[in-house]
Amino acid sequence: MPTWMPEGNVSKPGDDELRSWSKYVQILFDANGNKPSPYPEGCAPLPSDNIDRLARKATILKGT
């Protein structure tokens, strides 16, 4: 679970797109583990990530 989200990976009606992407990447991260990426943190979602960065991490974690 992203530590900055007290509700964990649970989708909430008020979630904006960035928050939804962070939760999605965290779910993929938990299921697949960390994978190499061009980022120092690998594919772990960070509060500083933008949607493009999260989308790239999701693609790497999905293996597509």
Secondary structure, 3 states (H helix, E strand, C coil): CCCCCCCCCCCCCCCCHHHHHHHHHHHHHHHHCCCCCCCCCCCCCCCCCCHHHHHHHHHHHHCC
